[in-house]
Amino acid sequence: MQKITVADIKIKTGTGEKGPWTNTAIIDEKGARFSSFDKKLSQLNKGSVIEAEVVVDGKFLNIKEFKILEEAPASGEADTGASQMSKEDWAKKDAIERLSIEAQTAVKALIQLAGSPVTGLPAEAVEKALNWCINRIDRTMPPLPALSVKMKAKAEKEKPNEAWNELVTEPEEEPKSFIDMDWFRESLESIRAKKLTAWTESNLLGYMKTTYKVDAKTVLEAATKLDKGQATHLLNRIQETLGLI
């Protein structure tokens, strides 16, 4: 679900084969446009805040269902509790919401492609579709240039006389995981507190199964099965999202 503040409302009406229709376009404070044929949307006042399930259809953002969180007065008077967010805060909020929508679409497509029969389709077409989904996620969640500074500092503190690479590739004992699970668990809790759909247990587990080819019942179990490269790839995406919230 996505939180939307109504900055403007555009209403179109007409008559089709099924009778009269009303299309309502909600424009939020960043200029994003959300559309629906639900007549109740047309009754909202500017300044109202709704929580909506948004479906991406090409370049369009359609509202599937919604509920009103705050209803602005019909008089149009200024809301004394208006948000004091800066332009930078709004930019981060918009980036998070866009990231969630686009990543959610790509993850769902990956799950459907992996779990559905593709008989009758050329192998080349299937491979291109799979690569498109993975590349889409990579574009919306680009990697950071460095591994977690927090994790590296913790490891160096525990073994100050060994280089980082020697710690990770210790030959005497195979590490249980290349991820600091306490940090991983805390980071997921912080991200999920923002209600980003792409980071739910089921969506993230499906992404890890498809992208990293690991078989697990939970995200935490899947994380322990990642090799060093896969762990770095996932950690980079977590850090990117943490930097936006």
Buried (B, 14 or more C-beta within 10 A) or exposed (E): EBBBBBBEBEEEEEEEEEEEEBBBBBBBBBEBEBBBEBBEBBBBEBBBBBBBEBBBEEEEBBBEEBEBEEBBEEEEEEBEEEEEEEEEEBEBBBBBBBBBBBBBBBBBBBBEBEEEEEEEEEEEEEEEBBEBBBEBBBEBBEBBEEBBEEBBEEBBEEEEEEEBEEBBEEEEEEEEEBBBEEBBEEBBEEBBEBEBBBBBEEBBBBBBBBBBEBEBEEBBEBBBBBEEEBBBBBBBBBBBBEEBE
